[in-house]
Amino acid sequence: MPLKKSQKSLKKWTRQKWRTPSGKPSKKTGEVYAPSAQIKKLKSTPAGRRKLAAANRKKREATRKGKQHARHGLHKGKKR
């Protein structure tokens, strides 16, 4: 029996290597988690580095307010 579209998406998502930009735990740095490929792509351009920095600021602010999740904008366009 073939996998449904949602199951394929979840399988692909779990195979991705997720990390923070620094490679350190988010609890210590307050950075966002994203797939390694996305982080590498963002770090390669000045505009991407600014976007990553803005996302980290939003993540740290939400964490200070006691929120578990932050709307930082790196995953825009994705169904959540």
PANU-452599 format. One line per 4 residues: number of its first residue (from 1); their letters; for each residue x, y negated, z of C-alpha. Coordinates in steps of 0.2 Angstrom, whole numbers, plus 5000, padded with zeros to 4 digits. Last residue first. Example, Ala and Ser with C-alpha at 12.3 -4.5 7.8 and 13.67 -1.06 7.14 Angstrom:
residues 2
2	sa	5068 5005 5036 ~ 5062 5022 5039;
//
This chain:
residues 80
80	rkkg	5007 4879 5052 ~ 5006 4878 5033 ~ 5022 4871 5026 ~ 5022 4854 5017;
76	khlg	5033 4846 5030 ~ 5045 4858 5039 ~ 5058 4845 5042 ~ 5045 4832 5048;
72	hrah	5049 4831 5067 ~ 5033 4835 5074 ~ 5039 4842 5091 ~ 5034 4858 5100;
68	qkgk	5036 4862 5118 ~ 5032 4845 5125 ~ 5038 4839 5142 ~ 5040 4821 5137;
64	rtae	5059 4823 5137 ~ 5057 4837 5125 ~ 5046 4826 5113 ~ 5060 4813 5113;
60	rkkr	5073 4826 5110 ~ 5064 4833 5095 ~ 5060 4816 5088 ~ 5079 4811 5089;
56	naaa	5084 4828 5081 ~ 5072 4825 5067 ~ 5079 4807 5064 ~ 5097 4814 5064;
52	lkrr	5092 4828 5051 ~ 5084 4815 5040 ~ 5099 4803 5041 ~ 5110 4818 5037;
48	gapt	5099 4822 5022 ~ 5100 4804 5016 ~ 5119 4805 5017 ~ 5120 4821 5007;
44	sklk	5128 4839 5011 ~ 5121 4840 5029 ~ 5103 4842 5023 ~ 5108 4856 5011;
40	kiqa	5118 4865 5024 ~ 5103 4863 5037 ~ 5091 4870 5024 ~ 5102 4885 5020;
36	spay	5104 4889 5039 ~ 5085 4889 5042 ~ 5079 4876 5054 ~ 5080 4874 5073;
32	vegt	5079 4856 5079 ~ 5092 4849 5091 ~ 5090 4845 5110 ~ 5109 4850 5113;
28	kksp	5108 4861 5128 ~ 5091 4869 5125 ~ 5094 4869 5107 ~ 5108 4882 5109;
24	kgsp	5124 4878 5099 ~ 5126 4880 5080 ~ 5128 4861 5078 ~ 5114 4860 5065;
20	trwk	5103 4872 5075 ~ 5100 4889 5069 ~ 5088 4901 5060 ~ 5095 4915 5049;
16	qrtw	5081 4920 5037 ~ 5076 4938 5037 ~ 5061 4934 5049 ~ 5054 4921 5037;
12	kkls	5055 4933 5022 ~ 5045 4946 5031 ~ 5032 4933 5037 ~ 5030 4927 5019;
8	kqsk	5028 4945 5013 ~ 5015 4948 5026 ~ 5005 4932 5022 ~ 5005 4937 5003;
4	klpm	4998 4955 5008 ~ 5010 4969 5007 ~ 5008 4983 4995 ~ 5000 5000 5000;
//
